[in-house]
Amino acid sequence: MLPCRPGCPSYQEGCHKTCPQWQLFQEEQRAQRQAKKAYLQFHNALCAQVVRQCRAIQCRRLSW
């Protein structure tokens, strides 16, 4: 559902394609998705590094 449909007084079918409010909303959503993606990539790399470090210091059983 389009976010402007229930509250926009100048809503018409298909107006979201040229609506500046809709384009601004899309840009904000795009920026938010990029920020979330960067956050997840950073923390994924950080957690992977911690896991590698923990595995490196584990006691290993000698194989016979």
SEZAPA-252474 format. One line per 8 residues: number of its first residue (from 1); their letters; for each residue x, y, z of N, C-alpha, C, O. Coordinates in Angstrom, 2 decimals. Layout:
SEZAPA-252474
NUM) a) X Y Z X Y Z X Y Z X Y Z; ... $
end
This chain:
SEZAPA-252474
1) mlpcrpgc) 0.84 -1.18 0.00 0.00 0.00 0.00 0.88 1.24 0.00 1.90 1.28 0.69; 0.50 2.21 -0.75 1.25 3.44 -0.83 1.06 4.24 0.46 -0.06 4.33 0.96; 2.13 4.83 0.99 2.00 5.54 2.25 1.17 6.81 2.14 0.62 7.27 3.15; 1.06 7.40 0.95 0.31 8.66 0.83 -1.18 8.42 0.59 -1.96 9.37 0.65; -1.56 7.21 0.32 -2.96 6.95 -0.05 -3.96 7.40 1.02 -4.90 8.11 0.68; -3.81 7.02 2.29 -4.84 7.41 3.26 -4.78 8.87 3.71 -5.79 9.42 4.14; -3.61 9.51 3.63 -3.52 10.84 4.21 -3.26 11.97 3.24 -3.19 13.12 3.66; -3.11 11.69 1.97 -2.77 12.73 1.01 -4.04 13.33 0.41 -4.84 12.60 -0.18 $
9) psyqegch) -4.25 14.64 0.56 -5.47 15.24 0.01 -5.45 15.32 -1.52 -6.51 15.44 -2.14; -4.27 15.26 -2.12 -4.20 15.35 -3.59 -3.91 13.99 -4.22 -3.33 13.93 -5.31; -4.29 12.92 -3.55 -4.03 11.57 -4.08 -4.89 11.29 -5.30 -6.10 11.56 -5.31; -4.26 10.76 -6.33 -4.94 10.25 -7.52 -4.25 8.95 -7.90 -3.09 8.75 -7.54; -4.93 8.10 -8.59 -4.36 6.82 -9.00 -3.13 7.07 -9.87 -3.22 7.75 -10.90; -2.01 6.52 -9.47 -0.78 6.64 -10.25 0.03 7.90 -9.98 1.06 8.10 -10.61; -0.41 8.74 -9.06 0.30 10.00 -8.82 1.63 9.78 -8.10 2.48 10.67 -8.08; 1.81 8.61 -7.50 3.05 8.36 -6.75 4.28 8.34 -7.65 5.40 8.48 -7.17 $
17) ktcpqwql) 4.07 8.16 -8.94 5.21 8.10 -9.86 5.87 9.46 -10.02 7.07 9.53 -10.31; 5.13 10.52 -9.84 5.69 11.86 -9.99 5.62 12.67 -8.69 6.05 13.83 -8.67; 5.11 12.10 -7.65 4.91 12.81 -6.39 6.26 13.04 -5.67 6.99 12.09 -5.43; 6.58 14.29 -5.35 7.85 14.55 -4.65 7.90 13.95 -3.25 8.96 13.54 -2.78; 6.74 13.89 -2.58 6.71 13.27 -1.25 7.02 11.78 -1.35 7.74 11.24 -0.51; 6.49 11.11 -2.36 6.74 9.69 -2.56 8.21 9.46 -2.90 8.82 8.52 -2.39; 8.79 10.30 -3.75 10.19 10.16 -4.10 11.09 10.39 -2.89 12.10 9.71 -2.72; 10.74 11.36 -2.05 11.49 11.60 -0.82 11.39 10.39 0.11 12.38 9.98 0.70 $
25) fqeeqraq) 10.19 9.83 0.22 9.99 8.63 1.03 10.86 7.48 0.52 11.48 6.77 1.32; 10.91 7.30 -0.79 11.72 6.24 -1.39 13.20 6.46 -1.10 13.92 5.50 -0.80; 13.67 7.69 -1.20 15.07 8.01 -0.91 15.41 7.72 0.54 16.47 7.17 0.84; 14.50 8.09 1.45 14.73 7.81 2.87 14.79 6.31 3.13 15.64 5.83 3.89; 13.90 5.56 2.49 13.91 4.11 2.64 15.20 3.51 2.09 15.77 2.61 2.69; 15.66 4.01 0.96 16.89 3.52 0.34 18.08 3.79 1.26 18.94 2.92 1.45; 18.14 4.99 1.82 19.23 5.35 2.73 19.19 4.49 4.00 20.23 4.07 4.51; 17.99 4.23 4.49 17.85 3.40 5.69 18.29 1.96 5.41 18.95 1.34 6.24 $
33) rqakkayl) 17.92 1.44 4.25 18.35 0.08 3.89 19.86 -0.01 3.75 20.46 -0.99 4.19; 20.48 1.00 3.15 21.93 1.02 2.99 22.62 1.09 4.36 23.63 0.43 4.58; 22.08 1.90 5.28 22.66 2.01 6.61 22.56 0.68 7.36 23.51 0.27 8.02; 21.41 0.01 7.25 21.24 -1.30 7.90 22.20 -2.32 7.31 22.79 -3.12 8.03; 22.36 -2.29 5.99 23.25 -3.22 5.31 24.70 -3.01 5.77 25.41 -3.98 6.03; 25.13 -1.76 5.85 26.48 -1.46 6.30 26.69 -1.89 7.74 27.74 -2.43 8.09; 25.68 -1.66 8.59 25.74 -2.07 10.00 25.89 -3.58 10.11 26.73 -4.07 10.86; 25.06 -4.30 9.37 25.12 -5.76 9.43 26.43 -6.31 8.87 26.97 -7.27 9.42 $
41) qfhnalca) 26.93 -5.73 7.81 28.20 -6.19 7.25 29.33 -5.96 8.23 30.19 -6.83 8.40; 29.36 -4.80 8.88 30.40 -4.50 9.85 30.37 -5.49 11.01 31.40 -6.06 11.37; 29.19 -5.70 11.58 29.10 -6.57 12.74 29.26 -8.05 12.37 29.72 -8.84 13.19; 28.89 -8.42 11.17 29.12 -9.78 10.72 30.62 -10.06 10.63 31.08 -11.11 11.07; 31.37 -9.12 10.08 32.82 -9.27 9.98 33.45 -9.30 11.37 34.37 -10.08 11.63; 32.96 -8.46 12.27 33.49 -8.41 13.63 33.23 -9.73 14.36 34.13 -10.26 15.02; 32.03 -10.25 14.27 31.70 -11.52 14.93 32.49 -12.68 14.32 32.93 -13.57 15.04; 32.66 -12.66 13.03 33.44 -13.72 12.38 34.88 -13.70 12.87 35.48 -14.75 13.07 $
49) qvvrqcra) 35.43 -12.51 13.08 36.79 -12.39 13.58 36.88 -12.95 15.00 37.84 -13.66 15.31; 35.93 -12.65 15.85 35.92 -13.15 17.23 35.81 -14.68 17.22 36.49 -15.35 18.00; 34.98 -15.22 16.37 34.83 -16.68 16.28 36.15 -17.31 15.85 36.56 -18.32 16.41; 36.82 -16.72 14.86 38.12 -17.25 14.41 39.14 -17.20 15.54 39.92 -18.14 15.70; 39.14 -16.13 16.31 40.09 -16.00 17.42 39.80 -17.04 18.50 40.72 -17.63 19.06; 38.53 -17.25 18.79 38.17 -18.25 19.81 38.56 -19.65 19.36 39.05 -20.44 20.16; 38.36 -19.95 18.11 38.74 -21.26 17.60 40.25 -21.44 17.59 40.75 -22.55 17.77; 40.98 -20.36 17.39 42.44 -20.44 17.34 43.04 -20.73 18.71 44.10 -21.36 18.80 $
57) iqcrrlsw) 42.39 -20.28 19.78 42.95 -20.50 21.11 42.37 -21.73 21.81 42.73 -22.02 22.95; 41.50 -22.45 21.14 40.91 -23.66 21.73 41.98 -24.72 21.90 42.94 -24.80 21.13; 41.78 -25.54 22.93 42.65 -26.71 23.10 42.28 -27.71 22.01 41.11 -27.99 21.76; 43.30 -28.23 21.40 43.03 -29.22 20.36 43.52 -30.57 20.85 44.59 -30.69 21.46; 42.74 -31.56 20.58 43.10 -32.93 20.95 44.06 -33.49 19.93 43.85 -33.38 18.73; 45.10 -34.09 20.42 46.06 -34.70 19.50 45.42 -35.91 18.84 44.73 -36.70 19.49; 45.66 -36.05 17.56 45.12 -37.23 16.88 46.20 -38.32 16.91 47.38 -38.02 16.77; 45.80 -39.55 17.09 46.74 -40.67 17.20 47.00 -41.26 15.89 47.76 -42.22 15.78 $
end
